[in-house]
Structures are given as structure tokens and as C-alpha cells.
Amino acid sequence: MYGLAPLIVMVLLAGGIAGLFIVCSAVLGPRKRSPVKDTPFECGLPSEGTVRNPVPVRFYLMALLFILFDVELAFLFPWAVVFRNLGVFGFLEMLVFFVVVGAGFVYAWKIGALEWE
């Protein structure tokens, strides 16, 4: 319990600040509604069409590749922290990891998965 005290304090502090912002927004924020405020928009542009328009598959492919490479690169931070303790074996294992990730990146590049039209 003693080791968890800083974590508990951080969670309470973050939750308190978030709650304070929500309460202040509800109390101090404007309440006047208008057709302009109620109009849906996306990225600052007026919405066009229906919500049932199909999303291109390339969008999902790009999102999947982003998550894939982002998660793989997240493994670099723990490896970099213990790099000196791992020795040559740890270096060679990470080299194999980079070759596999690099091969996947080159493959995605060659098939045109990274092209956005």
C-alpha cells in the first residue's frame, strides 16, 4: 500500500482536475442554442451526404499499418533502457526485430499501401 500512494495521489489529482473542468464548463459555459451551433460538422467543414457513405478500405489499411508500426516501435523504449545489460545477444535479437519490421515496411511500401489518394 505504501508503494501505491503516489499512484493513488496522481489518479485522485487527475480525476479531480478533470471533474473541476467539467463542472466549470457546465457552470460558466453559455447555454444559448442556435441552428448554427446544432449543425453537425466534421473537421470544421459542413457535413455532406448521409452517415451511411462507405469509408474506403484504404483508410482502414492506413490505420492498421499505423497502429502496427507504432506498437512495434514502442518496443524500442524498454529495449533502449536495458540495452547495456543485454549484451550482444540483446543487440542481435533487436537487429532481427528491425529486419522483420523493415521487411514489413518495405512490403507495404511496394504494394502501395502507404499511398493516400
C-alpha positions as CSV (number, residue, x, y, z in Angstrom):
1,M,0.0,0.0,0.0
2,Y,2.8,2.4,0.8
3,G,4.3,2.0,-2.7
4,L,0.9,2.7,-4.3
5,A,0.5,6.1,-2.5
6,P,2.0,8.2,-5.3
7,L,-0.1,6.4,-7.9
8,I,-3.3,6.9,-5.9
9,V,-2.5,10.6,-5.4
10,M,-1.9,11.0,-9.1
11,V,-5.2,9.3,-10.0
12,L,-7.1,11.5,-7.5
13,L,-5.4,14.6,-8.7
14,A,-6.0,13.9,-12.4
15,G,-9.6,12.9,-11.7
16,G,-10.2,16.0,-9.5
17,I,-8.8,18.3,-12.2
18,A,-10.9,16.6,-14.9
19,G,-14.0,16.8,-12.7
20,L,-13.3,20.5,-12.0
21,F,-13.0,21.3,-15.7
22,I,-16.3,19.6,-16.4
23,V,-18.1,21.4,-13.5
24,C,-16.6,24.8,-14.5
25,S,-17.7,24.2,-18.1
26,A,-21.2,23.4,-17.1
27,V,-21.5,26.3,-14.7
28,L,-19.7,29.0,-16.7
29,G,-20.4,27.9,-20.2
30,P,-23.0,29.6,-22.5
31,R,-26.4,27.9,-22.7
32,K,-27.9,29.6,-25.8
33,R,-28.7,27.1,-28.5
34,S,-28.9,28.1,-32.2
35,P,-29.3,26.3,-35.5
36,V,-25.6,27.1,-36.3
37,K,-24.4,25.5,-33.1
38,D,-26.6,22.5,-33.6
39,T,-25.4,21.8,-37.2
40,P,-23.0,18.8,-37.3
41,F,-19.6,19.4,-38.7
42,E,-16.5,17.4,-39.3
43,C,-13.0,18.9,-39.0
44,G,-14.5,22.4,-39.4
45,L,-16.3,21.6,-42.6
46,P,-20.1,21.2,-43.1
47,S,-21.2,17.6,-43.3
48,E,-22.4,16.4,-46.7
49,G,-24.3,13.3,-47.5
50,T,-25.6,10.6,-45.2
51,V,-23.8,8.8,-42.4
52,R,-24.1,5.6,-44.4
53,N,-21.5,6.5,-47.0
54,P,-18.9,3.7,-47.2
55,V,-15.4,4.5,-46.0
56,P,-12.7,3.5,-48.4
57,V,-10.8,0.3,-47.4
58,R,-7.5,2.3,-47.8
59,F,-8.4,4.3,-44.7
60,Y,-8.6,1.1,-42.6
61,L,-5.4,-0.2,-44.2
62,M,-3.6,3.0,-43.3
63,A,-4.9,3.0,-39.8
64,L,-3.9,-0.6,-39.3
65,L,-0.4,0.0,-40.6
66,F,0.0,3.0,-38.3
67,I,-1.1,1.0,-35.3
68,L,1.2,-1.9,-36.3
69,F,4.3,0.2,-36.8
70,D,3.5,2.4,-33.8
71,V,3.2,-0.6,-31.4
72,E,6.3,-2.2,-32.8
73,L,8.3,1.0,-32.3
74,A,7.0,1.2,-28.7
75,F,9.2,-1.9,-28.0
76,L,12.3,0.3,-28.6
77,F,12.0,2.2,-25.4
78,P,12.2,-0.8,-22.9
79,W,15.0,-2.2,-25.1
80,A,16.9,1.0,-25.0
81,V,16.6,1.2,-21.2
82,V,18.2,-2.2,-20.7
83,F,20.5,-2.2,-23.8
84,R,23.8,-2.3,-21.9
85,N,22.6,-5.2,-19.7
86,L,21.5,-7.4,-22.7
87,G,24.9,-7.5,-24.4
88,V,25.5,-8.9,-27.8
89,F,22.5,-11.3,-27.7
90,G,20.1,-8.5,-27.0
91,F,21.6,-6.4,-29.8
92,L,21.3,-9.3,-32.3
93,E,17.7,-10.0,-31.2
94,M,16.7,-6.4,-31.8
95,L,18.6,-6.5,-35.1
96,V,16.3,-9.4,-36.2
97,F,13.3,-7.4,-35.0
98,F,14.4,-4.5,-37.1
99,V,14.9,-6.7,-40.1
100,V,11.4,-8.1,-39.8
101,V,9.8,-4.7,-39.2
102,G,11.8,-3.2,-42.1
103,A,10.7,-6.0,-44.4
104,G,7.1,-5.4,-43.5
105,F,7.5,-1.7,-44.1
106,V,9.2,-2.2,-47.5
107,Y,6.5,-4.7,-48.5
108,A,3.7,-2.2,-47.5
109,W,5.5,0.5,-49.5
110,K,5.9,-1.7,-52.6
111,I,2.3,-2.7,-52.7
112,G,1.2,0.9,-52.4
113,A,-0.4,0.6,-49.0
114,L,1.2,3.9,-47.9
115,E,-0.1,5.9,-50.8
116,W,-3.0,8.2,-50.0
117,E,-5.1,9.5,-52.9
